[in-house]
Amino acid sequence: MANTSSAKKAARQMLRRTEVNKSRRSAMRSSVRSVEEAIKSGKKADAVAALKAVEPVLARTGQKGIIHPKTASRKVSRLTQRVKAMAD
């Protein structure tokens, strides 16, 4: 348990940041899922639109430290590859 006032404040801040990070991670996963569902449905136009929307979300989560920046980059790269491989 935190003993000093600064440690108590750090514990409060940590709880708030955890909630924010959870919601950001959840939003990121949902947006990635939307691209994967569009790929699975076979609609390339929908997949391209979803990919365009998910790219900045992944970049932002990487910059904020919610996921590693290289993980975000890898996810974008792999999703882009899968969308490009789709039949027109």
VEXRO-591140 format. One record per atom (N, C-alpha, C): residue in one letter; x, y, z. Coordinates in steps of 0.001 Angstrom, whole numbers, plus 524288, in hexadecimal, padded with zeros to 5 digits. Layout:
// VEXRO-591140
AXYZ;...
END
This chain:
// VEXRO-591140
M8034B7FB5B80000;M800008000080000;M8036D804D580000;A801B5808D17FD44;A804AC80DB27FCE0;A804B48107F80220;N8094781248803C7;N809C6814F0808D4;N80A2781AD98083B;T80D1281CAB80467;T80DBC82253803CF;T8095B824988007B;S8089D829B3800FE;S8047382C3D7FE00;S8059182BEA7F826;S80A8A82C407F6AC;S80BDB82BEF7F117;S80AD7826727EEF3;A80BC7822717F22F;A80AC181D167F084;A804E581C1F7F011;K801D481E8E7F390;K7FC1E81E087F349;K7FA0E820967EE52;K7FC398251C7ED08;K7FA9A827D57E841;K7FC1C824967E37A;A800CD822567E379;A8028F81F1A7DF16;A7FEF081A697DE65;A7FD21818367E2C0;A7F98E813BD7E274;A7F4598155F7E011;R7F26581A0A7E185;R7ED8081C027DF43;R7EE1C81CEA7D96D;Q7F27D81F4C7D7FC;Q7F37B820617D272;Q7F3D881B577CF53;M7F65F817707D195;M7F703812727CEEF;M7F1B6810047CDBE;L7EE0B810597D179;L7E8D680E277D09C;L7E612810EA7CC1F;R7E680816207CBF7;R7E409819157C7B6;R7E67B817C27C27B;R7EBAF817817C24A;R7EE63816587BD61;R7ED00810DC7BB81;T7EC8780D2E7BF2E;T7EB31807D17BDCE;T7E5EF8079F7BB12;E7E21A80A847BD18;E7DCEA80AAA7BAAD;E7DD2780CEA7B527;V7E00A8112C7B489;V7E093813AF7AF67;V7E33480FF37AB97;N7E76780D777AD61;N7EA49809E37AA00;N7E700805287A87B;K7E3C9803357AC25;K7E05E7FEC77AAEF;K7DC8F800387A69A;S7DA46804E37A702;S7D6758066A7A309;S7D91C8073E79DCA;R7DDCE8097979DCC;R7E0A980A3F798DD;R7E22F8050B7966F;R7E3F080161799A2;R7E56A7FC347979F;R7E0A57F9747955B;S7DC3A7F9EC79808;S7D75F7F78379637;S7D5A97F9DF790FF;A7D5F17FF0A79093;A7D478801B178BB1;A7D80C800077873B;M7DD137FF7E7886B;M7E0D87FDD878476;M7DF957F85B7828A;R7DE6B7F4D37863B;R7DD3B7EF6A784C3;R7D8337EF237818E;S7D4577F25A782FE;S7CF6C7F26C78011;S7D0437F44277A81;S7D37F7F84A779DA;S7D4697FA5277498;S7D7807F6697714F;V7DB2C7F3AF773AE;V7DE1B7EFA1770E1;V7DA5D7EB3E76F44;R7D6C37E9F0772CD;R7D2F57E5D9771A8;R7CF827E76276D0D;S7CE387EC6F76C9E;S7CAE97EE2D76843;S7CDA67ED4576304;V7D2C97EE11762DF;V7D5C47ED1375E11;V7D5BD7E73C75CE8;E7D6AA7E412760E8;E7D6D87DE6C7601B;E7D1967DC4875E41;E7CD527DE757604F;E7C8237DCC175E97;E7C71F7DE55758EF;A7C8EC7E30475773;A7C8527E4C27520C;A7CB7C7E14774E60;I7D01C7DFAD75011;I7D3587DC2D74CEA;I7D0917D6E874C55;K7CE7A7D4FF750AC;K7CBCC7CFF0750A0;K7C6ED7D00874D27;S7C4337D47A74D1A;S7BF727D4DE749E9;S7C0B97D53974417;G7C5987D6B3742CA;G7C73E7D6E473D57;G7C61B7DC0473A9C;K7C47D7DFF173D80;K7C3517E51073B31;K7C8247E88973BAB;K7CAEB7E91273757;K7CFDA7EBEB73778;K7CF1B7F1AF738B1;A7CAF97F42073697;A7CA0D7F9AF73791;A7C9327FAB473D5D;D7C6327F74F73FE6;D7C5487F7D574588;D7CA557F70274894;A7CD757F338746E2;A7D25D7F20B7498B;A7D62B7F69B7491E;V7D6637F91074483;V7D9E47FD8D743BB;V7D82B8021174733;A7D3138030874774;A7D1058074474AB8;A7D21F8063D7507A;A7D154801677522D;A7D24C80002757A1;A7D81B80074758EC;L7DB6B7FEDE7553F;L7E1137FF3A7560B;L7E2C1804E57568C;K7E07F8084475351;K7E1CB80DD575388;K7E04881026758D7;A7DC1280E2E75B2A;A7DA518101376047;A7DDA480DE3764BA;V7DF938090E76417;V7E25F8068376863;V7E8198083A768B9;E7EA53809F37646C;E7EFDF80B7576470;E7F12B80F9876887;P7EE5F8140F768AD;P7EFAE817F676CA3;P7EE918162077238;V7EAB2812BA772D6;V7E982810A77780D;V7EE1580D6177A00;L7F02780A09776A3;L7F4A6806D67781E;L7F97980A347792B;A7FA5880E1A775DB;A7FEDE811837769E;A7FE768145977BD7;R7F9C88162A77D17;R7F8F881909781F9;R7F9CA8158D786B7;T7F7CC810B478687;T7F88980D3478AF8;T7FE5280BDE78BA7;G8012A80BA278754;G806CD80AC2787B0;G8099880F6C78A11;Q808158141478884;Q80A90818D278A93;Q80964819A27905E;K804B481827791FE;K8031B818E97976E;K8056C814C879B11;G807E2810C6798D9;G80A5180CC679C17;G806938087B79DC6;I802018084379B5E;I7FE3C8043C79CBD;I7FFFA7FF0C79A63;I801EE7FF4D79593;I804A37FADE7933B;I809E77FCEF79153;H80D7A7F97679056;H812A47FB1B78E74;H812157FD6C788FA;P814E7801A6787D6;P814818040C782A3;P815928004E77E22;K819407FCB877EDB;K81A6F7F90177AA8;K8160A7F50577A09;T813507F3D277E42;T80EC47F05D77DEB;T80A8A7F2F577AA9;A809A87F7FB77BA1;A805C37FAE9778A9;A807317FAF5772E1;S80C1D7FBF9771BB;S80DF47FC1F76C5C;S80D447F6D2769B8;R80E877F2B376C92;R80E0F7ED6376A77;R8085D7EC1276942;K804D77ED9F76CC6;K7FF427EC9676BE8;K7FD517EF6376707;V7FED17F45976665;V7FD3E7F753761C1;V7FF597F4A975CE3;S804487F32075D0B;S806C57F0AF75891;S804057EB9E75707;R802D77E86775AE0;R8006B7E358759BA;R7FAD37E3FD757C3;L7F7F67E7B175A05;L7F2A57E8AE75829;L7F2BF7EAC275294;T7F6737EE4275172;T7F6FD7F06E74C32;T7F82A7EC2074843;Q7FBA47E89A749B6;Q7FCF97E42174664;Q7F8277E0DE74525;R7F50F7DFD97492D;R7F0667DC8F74877;R7EC567DF4374518;V7EBC97E46F745AF;V7E8017E75074272;V7E9D97E76F73CC5;K7EEF07E83C73BF0;K7F10A7E851736A3;K7F0637E311733EA;A7F0AC7DEDE736F1;A7F0517D9A1734AB;A7EAC57D82C73319;M7E6FF7DB4A734C0;M7E1867DA1773372;M7E08C7DAA972DA0;A7DCE47D78B72BB8;A7DB567D80272637;A7D7F07DCDE7258A;D7D8937DF9172135;D7D5797E44572033;D7D01E7E2E871EE0;
END
